[in-house]
Amino acid sequence: MMNVSRPAVRPVIAVPVGPTGGANDRPPVRMKDIQGMPGTTGGLILRLSQFVPALISLSVMLTTPDFHSSTAFRGLVFAVGLQSLWSLSLLIIDAYALLVGRSLRNHLVVKCFTIGDGITCILTFAAASASAGITVLFSDLDKCDVKHCTRFETATAMAFISWFAVSPSFFLDFWSLATH
């Protein structure tokens, strides 16, 4: 015969409910929106500060005739292109949320924002770092006349500025996800 544990019944102390107030009569506690989180004015400013440098970086790279000569520069074009699209879409969502007075504190929305910001943050940083390395290599080899180093430096710097703006968005979204 098998030894099976038997369920134990323990008494539960009931919380009084009524006009005096009970556990279920209190309104749910909602955390205050911190500036920089989705759906706030700070979040809108962060999205704008991500979008503009990424767009400048993308424009500079695409107008440089030989950007496709290096894999790192092609990676930078991909990363800042993705960053531009992601930041623009979230900029529009944040602006809409502010205009209609909606909160973007939905768990699914915050999770989507966190994952997207994390991916674009890592890609932008990696591509900017690789492009900076190649630009320094071209400079050290005295190939700057041929390779348009000033344009590459500008595009790389703009990508780093965009990354600096994505990082707080990611950490605020991650923190909001963890505390939500």
Secondary structure, 3 states (H helix, E strand, C coil): CCCCCCCCCCCCCCCCCCCCCCCCCCCCCCCCCCCCCCCCHHHHHHHHHHHHHHHHHHHHHHCCCCHHHCHHHHHHHHHHHHHHHHHHHHHHHHHHHHHHCCCCCCHHHHHHHHHHHHHHHHHHHHHHHHHHHHHHHHHHCCCHHHHCHHHHHHHHHHHHHHHHHHHHHHHHHHHHHHHC
